[in-house]
């Protein structure tokens, strides 16, 4: 058998690649790695969800502020006309 066909095992490790305890440890490490990735995905999803909520709230506030601005512009027009009317009466 040549060296290319031999399985690569940690030289400090006395268990072979077919050893069940070694396979269990490798799978546990792989499961841990996937759980870490899943944790990052959940964290990113929560961040995205929170950001969407903030954007929705800000959009609603902007719409509300536009309505307030329109009301104030209308009121300013009404007050301007009243002031002009009062000034015209005063100057008569």
C-alpha positions in Angstrom: 0.0 0.0 0.0 1.4 3.4 -0.9 1.2 6.5 1.3 -1.5 8.2 -1.0 -4.0 5.4 -0.1 -3.5 5.7 3.6 -6.0 7.7 5.5 -4.8 10.8 7.2 -5.1 10.6 10.9 -3.6 12.9 13.6 -0.3 11.2 14.5 -1.0 11.8 18.2 -4.4 10.1 17.7 -4.2 6.3 18.4 -7.7 5.8 17.0 -8.2 4.9 13.3 -10.6 6.6 10.9 -13.1 3.8 11.4 -13.1 4.1 15.2 -16.7 4.9 16.4 -15.6 7.2 19.2 -13.5 9.3 16.7 -16.4 9.5 14.3 -18.7 10.6 17.1 -16.3 13.3 18.1 -16.0 14.5 14.5 -19.7 14.6 14.1 -20.2 16.5 17.3 -17.7 19.0 16.1 -19.5 19.3 12.8 -22.9 19.6 14.6 -21.3 22.4 16.8 -20.1 24.2 13.7 -23.6 24.0 12.1 -25.2 25.2 15.3 -22.8 28.2 15.3 -23.8 29.0 11.7 -27.5 28.7 12.6 -27.0 31.0 15.6 -25.5 33.6 13.2 -28.4 33.2 10.8 -30.9 33.6 13.6 -29.0 36.7 14.8 -29.0 38.2 11.3 -32.7 37.4 10.8 -33.6 39.1 14.1 -31.5 42.1 13.2 -33.3 42.2 9.8 -36.7 41.9 11.4 -35.9 44.7 13.9 -34.6 46.9 11.1 -37.8 46.3 9.1 -39.9 47.2 12.1 -38.0 50.5 12.6 -38.4 51.3 8.9 -42.1 50.7 9.0 -42.4 52.9 12.1 -40.4 55.7 10.6 -42.5 55.5 7.4 -45.7 55.8 9.4 -44.2 58.8 11.3 -43.2 60.5 8.0 -46.7 60.1 6.7 -48.0 61.6 9.9 -45.6 64.5 9.7 -46.6 65.2 6.1 -50.2 65.4 7.2 -49.2 67.8 10.0 -47.2 70.0 7.6 -50.1 70.2 5.2 -52.4 71.3 8.0 -49.9 73.9 9.2 -49.5 75.2 5.6 -53.2 75.5 5.3 -53.5 77.3 8.6 -50.6 79.6 7.6 -52.6 80.5 4.5 -55.7 81.2 6.5 -53.8 83.3 9.0 -52.1 85.2 6.3 -55.4 86.1 4.7 -56.8 87.2 8.0 -53.7 89.4 8.7 -53.9 91.0 5.3 -57.7 91.6 5.8 -57.0 93.2 9.3 -54.2 95.3 7.9 -56.4 96.5 5.0 -59.2 97.5 7.5 -56.6 99.3 9.7 -55.2 101.2 6.8 -58.6 102.4 5.6 
